[in-house]
């Protein structure tokens, strides 16, 4: 029997609720945005000491939510030897991709092909490789960065549901990350292919990227975009996108390229730029 919270998510008009939240979050009217920002920052304990701007300096709630950090607020680990955390958050799960499947929670998983959305051939490259799922809570910094240097090969916007992505929902909804709306980005780096997948959630009003794109949130059909070699070439730690309200990032690496650091386990907090895995070198 699903919990009341999960049952509510099945019954509520997810996209309509999210569009309403998006309209409020985008409003630049002071009587809307200012109370929203102050209440949210206080309720969730947002650390404004590391933000580049103060509470009264944001044009909208979205502007506040995607706030930039002060220079030096995050120190990047040595990307010549390590894979970097793409975001602030907590590790939901990590491990190996076995028989094409990725672990979600006890008794639940999904396939690499489902979440990647680039076809069976692309998904097969990750068989036996490594995955990590990172959950961004409401208080976290919500820009997403590169875990390693890479040239963008293709992206696929996949429309879908908008379930919450917290631990309770991950334990109670089958194939959660492979059924929610998401943007799946496939990169080619010095150590082979890797994917960074930005997964939407309830009241996530949008996903954006640092490069021009054709997709729009809450669409009806998938949108695939292929990129010329070098058209979008990003360094390790560089910003690649952002969430307008919080969600999850899923990383996929080919086999023999990366091993997660032994001290990192599910539930651990991570900060953007910290070392989360060791590069094993080009094959």
C-alpha positions in Angstrom: 0.0 0.0 0.0 1.6 3.3 -1.1 2.1 6.0 1.6 -0.3 9.0 1.6 2.6 11.2 0.2 3.1 8.9 -2.8 -0.6 8.4 -3.3 -1.0 12.2 -3.4 1.6 12.4 -6.1 -0.3 9.9 -8.2 -3.5 11.8 -7.9 -2.4 15.4 -8.1 -2.2 17.1 -11.6 1.6 17.2 -11.5 2.2 19.3 -14.6 -0.6 21.9 -13.8 0.8 22.2 -10.2 4.3 22.6 -11.6 3.2 25.3 -14.1 1.6 27.3 -11.3 4.7 27.0 -9.2 6.8 28.1 -12.2 4.6 31.2 -12.7 5.0 32.2 -9.1 8.8 31.5 -9.2 9.3 33.6 -12.3 7.3 36.6 -11.0 9.3 39.8 -10.6 6.6 41.5 -8.5 8.1 42.5 -5.2 5.0 41.5 -3.2 5.3 38.0 -4.6 9.0 37.3 -4.9 10.3 39.0 -1.7 8.1 37.1 0.8 8.7 33.8 -1.1 12.5 34.3 -1.0 12.6 35.3 2.7 10.3 32.4 3.8 12.1 29.8 1.7 15.6 30.9 2.9 14.5 30.8 6.5 12.4 27.6 6.3 15.2 25.6 4.6 18.2 27.2 6.2 19.8 28.4 3.0 23.4 29.5 3.5 23.4 33.0 2.1 27.0 33.6 3.3 28.3 31.8 0.3 26.0 33.5 -2.2 27.3 36.2 -4.4 24.2 38.4 -3.7 22.0 39.2 -0.7 18.4 38.3 -0.2 17.1 41.6 -1.5 19.1 41.5 -4.7 17.2 38.9 -6.8 14.9 39.7 -9.7 12.6 36.7 -9.0 12.4 33.6 -6.9 14.0 31.7 -9.8 16.9 34.1 -9.8 17.4 33.4 -6.1 17.0 29.7 -6.5 19.7 29.5 -9.2 21.9 32.0 -7.3 25.6 32.0 -8.1 28.2 31.4 -5.5 30.9 33.9 -4.3 34.2 33.4 -6.1 36.2 30.7 -4.2 33.1 29.3 -2.4 33.9 25.9 -3.9 37.4 24.5 -4.3 37.7 22.1 -7.2 39.6 18.9 -6.6 42.4 17.8 -9.0 40.4 16.8 -12.2 43.6 15.3 -13.7 43.1 12.4 -11.2 39.6 12.7 -9.9 35.9 12.9 -11.0 34.2 15.9 -9.4 30.8 16.1 -7.8 28.5 17.9 -10.3 26.4 19.5 -7.6 25.7 20.1 -3.9 23.5 17.4 -2.5 23.5 13.9 -1.1 24.4 10.6 -2.7 21.2 8.6 -3.2 22.9 5.5 -4.7 26.1 4.5 -6.4 27.5 1.4 -7.9 27.9 -0.7 -11.0 25.6 -0.9 -14.0 24.9 -4.7 -14.2 22.9 -6.4 -16.9 21.9 -2.9 -18.1 20.2 -2.1 -14.8 20.8 0.8 -12.3 19.9 0.4 -8.6 17.2 2.9 -7.3 16.2 1.5 -3.9 15.5 -1.8 -2.3 13.5 -3.9 -4.7 13.5 -1.2 -7.4 15.8 -0.4 -10.4 15.6 0.9 -13.9 17.6 0.4 -17.1 20.5 2.5 -18.4 18.7 2.6 -21.8 15.5 4.0 -20.2 17.1 6.9 -18.4 19.7 7.7 -21.0 17.2 8.0 -23.9 19.9 7.9 -26.6 19.1 4.4 -27.8 20.3 0.8 -27.1 23.7 1.3 -28.7 24.6 4.3 -26.6 23.4 2.5 -23.4 25.4 -0.6 -24.2 28.6 1.5 -23.8 27.8 1.8 -20.1 27.3 -1.9 -19.4 29.6 -2.8 -16.5 30.3 0.8 -15.8 29.6 3.0 -12.9 26.6 5.2 -11.9 26.0 7.8 -9.1 22.7 9.5 -8.3 22.9 12.8 -6.4 19.8 14.4 -4.8 19.7 18.2 -4.5 17.6 19.3 -1.6 15.7 22.6 -1.5 18.5 24.4 0.4 21.2 23.4 -1.9 23.0 25.4 -4.6 21.2 24.4 -7.8 23.6 24.9 -10.6 25.0 21.7 -12.2 28.6 21.4 -13.2 30.8 19.0 -15.2 32.1 16.0 -13.4 35.0 15.8 -15.9 36.1 17.6 -19.0 34.0 16.7 -22.1 32.7 17.6 -25.5 28.9 17.4 -25.8 27.9 14.8 -28.4 24.1 14.9 -28.0 21.3 15.7 -25.7 17.8 14.3 -25.4 15.0 16.0 -23.6 12.5 13.3 -22.4 9.1 14.4 -21.3 7.6 12.5 -18.4 6.1 12.5 -14.9 7.0 14.9 -12.2 7.2 12.8 -9.0 9.2 14.0 -6.1 12.7 12.6 -6.1 13.3 12.3 -2.3 14.2 9.0 -0.6 10.6 8.2 0.3 9.5 8.4 -3.4 12.6 6.6 -4.6 11.6 3.7 -2.3 7.9 3.8 -3.4 7.7 4.6 -7.1 9.0 2.1 -9.7 11.6 3.4 -12.2 11.3 6.9 -10.7 14.3 8.5 -12.4 13.5 6.8 -15.8 9.9 8.0 -15.8 10.3 11.6 -14.7 11.0 14.5 -17.1 14.7 14.8 -17.7 17.5 16.1 -19.9 20.1 13.5 -20.8 23.5 14.8 -22.0 26.1 12.5 -23.5 29.7 13.7 -23.5 33.0 12.4 -24.9 35.9 13.0 -22.6 39.6 12.0 -22.3 38.6 8.7 -20.7 35.6 7.9 -23.0 31.9 8.6 -22.9 30.0 9.7 -19.9 26.5 11.0 -19.3 25.1 13.6 -17.0 21.3 13.4 -16.7 19.3 16.2 -15.0 16.0 14.7 -13.7 13.0 17.0 -13.1 10.6 16.6 -10.2 7.4 17.9 -8.7 7.3 21.7 -9.0 10.6 21.8 -10.9 9.7 24.6 -13.2 12.4 24.0 -15.7 15.8 22.8 -16.7 18.3 25.0 -18.5 21.7 24.7 -20.0 24.7 27.0 -20.7 24.4 26.2 -24.4 21.5 27.2 -26.7 18.9 24.5 -27.0 15.6 23.7 -28.6 13.8 21.9 -25.8 11.3 23.5 -23.4 10.1 22.1 -20.1 6.9 20.1 -19.8 6.9 19.2 -23.5 4.9 16.5 -25.2 7.6 14.8 -27.3 11.3 14.0 -26.9 13.7 16.4 -28.4 17.1 15.2 -29.5 19.9 17.5 -30.5 23.3 16.5 -31.9 26.3 18.7 -31.6 29.3 19.1 -33.9 32.6 18.1 -32.3 33.9 20.9 -30.2 30.7 23.1 -30.5 30.2 22.7 -26.7 33.4 21.8 -25.0 33.4 22.2 -21.2 36.2 21.9 -18.6 35.8 19.8 -15.5 34.0 21.9 -12.9 32.5 24.2 -15.5 28.7 25.0 -15.2 26.6 23.0 -17.6 23.1 23.8 -16.5 20.7 24.6 -13.7 17.4 23.5 -12.1 14.5 26.0 -11.5 13.5 24.3 -8.2 15.4 21.2 -7.1 15.9 17.7 -8.3 18.5 15.0 -9.1 21.6 14.4 -11.3 22.5 10.9 -12.5 26.0 10.2 -13.7 27.0 7.3 -15.9 30.6 6.3 -16.8 31.9 3.6 -19.1 33.5 0.5 -17.6 37.1 0.7 -16.6 37.2 4.5 -16.5 36.2 5.5 -13.0 36.1 4.0 -9.5 34.1 5.7 -6.8 36.1 6.7 -3.7 35.8 4.1 -1.0 34.7 6.4 1.7 31.6 7.6 -0.2 28.4 5.7 0.5 24.6 6.3 -0.1 23.4 9.1 2.1 26.6 11.0 2.2 26.5 14.8 1.6 28.6 16.1 -1.3 29.6 19.5 -2.5 30.1 20.6 -6.0 33.8 20.2 -7.1 34.8 17.7 -4.4 36.5 14.4 -5.5 33.9 11.6 -5.7 35.8 9.1 -7.9 39.2 8.2 -9.2 40.0 8.4 -12.9 41.5 5.1 -14.1 42.9 6.5 -17.3 42.1 6.3 -21.0 41.6 2.9 -22.4 
